[in-house]
C-alpha cells in the first residue's frame, strides 16, 4: 500500500510540473505572438514611410531636372 501511495504522489508531482510547464509555454507563446504582431505593424508602418519617401524623392528629382532645364534655357537666351 505504501508503494502505491508513493507512486500516486510521484505521478501527482509530475502532473503538477507538466501543468506548470504548459502554462509557462502558453505565457511564452502569448508574449512571442504579441511581439510578432507589434513587429508586423511596425514593418507595415515602415513600408508606408518608405513609399512616401520614394514618392518625395521622385518628385524632387523631377523638380530639380525642370529647374536645371530652365537654367540651361535662361543661359542660352
Secondary structure, 3 states (H helix, E strand, C coil): CHHHHHHHHHHHHHHHHHHHHHHHHHHHHHHHHHHHHHHHHHHHHHHHHHHHHHHHHHHHHHHHHHHHHHHHHHHHC
